[in-house]
Amino acid sequence: MHRKFLKMFFRSVVLAFLVFGSVGGGVSHAETEHDGQLWFPLYNRFHLPGNFLGWVEVNPRFGDNVSEIDQLLLRPALGYKLSESFSIWQGYAWVTNYEPGFRDEHRLYQQLSYRHAFTHLKISSRTRLEERFIRNARGTALRVREMVRGDFPIDSNKQWGVVVYDEVFINLNTLLGGPESGFDQNRFFVGMNHRFNDSLSVDFGYQNQSINRRRGSDAMNHIILIQWFIDWGKS
């Protein structure tokens, strides 16, 4: 039964990818630019003494129809576990962009995370405030982002599950040479999760990223997303 479900799921993901691609092919590039990408992030979560937590993310992203590296994010953070469901974080991110030319960005961010597992559903959310220091932009760009995720197990051992999440990004201010206030982008993901054990799992599926560009054509990226989650020192 699970094999049959997985086959149906993979066909659905491929169909969604083809549909988005065909729709993009019929839209003028002056309105929206479409690209096929591959994102392959690795998320490391560390259980430190007391209620402290650590986080190290390495996130390479390949664009131009997966022909070259487009972006690389390195994102460490220190967290504190408030309860079984809530944690707070202070982090830093170094973001490098390679196309059409090299430019980088430094970020500080504060985050509230929530996780709760029900019998047939796992809910998680992430509320993040970013202070962005962008090359050639004057001042500090502020951005808030909110992600809500649902995991739906499909087997009795909860090793396989369907994942759906959405994340919206809002710029809070306008910078000369930088972002403008208002809607920035949205990411929607549908895929599968496979849990190998209590410390290692992987998501794989399709992510649609729509980006609002105030000074030019908007962008829509059709992303094959494969993301790994490792819990270090989990008791």
N, C-alpha and C positions, 0 to 999 in steps of 0.2 A: 504493500500500500504506500509506504514511504517513497519507494523508487518511482512509482507512478506519479505521486504528488510532485516529486522533485523534477521529473520530466516535464510535467505540465507547467511548473513554476518557471523553469528555464526557458521554455517556449514563450511564456508570457513576457519575461524580461527581454528576450530577443525581439519579440513583436513590438514592445514598447519602444525599444531603441530604434527599430526601423521606422516606426510611425513618427517619432519625434524627428528623426533624420529626414524623412520624406516631407514632413511639414516644413522643416527648415529649408529644404531645397526649393520650395515654392515661394519663399519669402525673400524679398529684396534685401541684399546685403546692406543697403543703405539704411534699412530699418533695424535689422537684427543680424548679427554675425554668429554663425554656428560653428562649433568645433567638437571633435571627438577627442576625449581625454582618458587617461588612466591615472588614478590616484592610488598610492600604495603606502598608507601611513602605518606606523608602528607606535602603539601607545603602551607605555610602561607605567604601572601604578605600584608604588612601594608602600608597604606597611611599616612605618617607623615606630620607635618606642613611644609609649603612651598613646595618645589619640592623634598623633601626627601622621601625615601622609605625604608621599612624594610623587612627582609626575615628571616623566621625560617623554616627549613626543618627537619623532623624526618623521617628516611628512613630505616625501617627494611627489611632485605632480608633473605628468608628461602631457604636452599639448600638441597643437598642429597635427591633429589626427594621430597622436601618439608617436610622433616622429622625433621629438626632442624634449628635453626637460624645460618646463615652463616656469616652475616655482619650487622652492624648497623652504620648508618651515622647520625651525628648531624651537621647541617650546617646553622649557622646564617650569615647574611650579611647586610650591609648598602648601600643603593643606592641613586642615584640622577637622577631625571628625566630631561633629556636635552631637550626633545620635546615630542610630542604626540607619537612618534614612538621609540625614542632612550632613553636608560638609561644606566648608568655606575654603577658598583658595586665593593665594597671591602668586601671580606668575609673570613670566617674561617671554617674549617671542622675538626671534630674529627671522625676518621674512626676506628672502632674496627672489627677485624676478629676473628672468633672463631674456625675455622677448617683449618688444622688439629690440631692447637694449637692457643692459644690466642696471638695476636699481634696487635699493634695499630699504627696509623699514624696520624700526625697533618699536616694540610695544610693551607696555605694562598692562596687566589686566587683573581684575578682581572677579571672583566667580562664586556663585551659590549653586551647589549640586544637590539633586534629590534622586534617590533610588528606593523603590519599594516593589517587592515581589508578592503578587497575589497568586491564587491557585492556578489560574489559567492565563495570567498576564503579568508581565513585568513592565512597570512604568518608570521612566527616568526623565529628568529635565535638567537643563543647564542654562543659567542666567549669567551673562558675562558682560562686564563693562570694560572697554578697552581705551587706553590712552595711546594714540598712535603718533609716532615721530617719523614722518615721511620725508624722504630726501627731496629737496627743492620745494617743499611746502612750508609756509610760514605759520608757526604755531603748533599747537597740539590738537590733533583730530580726535574727537570723542565719538565712540560708536557703542551701541548696545546691541546684543544679539541674544535671541531666545530659541532654544531647541527643546522640543518635546518628542519623546521616543516611546514606542510600544513594541515589546517582544512577545510573540504568541507561540508558545511551544506546540509542537505537532506530534511528539512522541512521549511515551510514558516516562522515559528517562530524562526528558528535557535536554537532550543533546542537540536536537534540531529545532529551529524555530523560524517563523516569518518575522521580519523586522520592517517597520515603517516609521520614519521620522521626518520632521520638517523643522527648518531653522530659518528664522528671518533676521535680517541685519538692518539697523536703522542708524544713520548718521545724525548726531545731535548738534553739530555745528558746521559752519562753512569756513574753509581755509583758502587763502590765496595760493593758487598752484596746487591745491589738494581737493579733497572731496567736498561735496555740497550737502547741506542738511536735508534729511528726508530719507525715503526708502533707498537702500543700497543694493541689497540682493536677497535672494531666497534660494534655499537648497532643499530639495525633496528627494528622499531615498526610499526605495523599496527593494528588499533583498532577503537573503537567508543568513542565519547565524548558525554556526556549528561550534559546540562546546566540546573540546577534547577532554578537559578535566576542569577542576575548580579554579585553575590558574591560567588557562589558555583557551581563547576562543577567537573566531574569525567571522567577520561579516563579508559578504560578497553579493553584489547586485548592481543596480542601475541608480545613478543619481543625476537629477536634473538641476542645473544651476542657472538661474536667470539673474543677470546683472544689469542694473540701471546705470547707464553712462550719460551724464547730463550734457557732456560736451561733444558727443559723437554717437555713433550707432550703438544700440544696446547689444548685449552678448548673451548667448545661451549655449552652455556647455553640456554635452551628453557624455556622462562619465561612467566608465567601468570602475567601480570602487571596491577595493580589496583591503580591508583594514583589520589589523591584528591587535588583540588586547591581551596583555600579560600582567598578571597580579603577582608581584614578588613579595615573598614573606607572608603570604596569607595563611592564617592559622585555621 
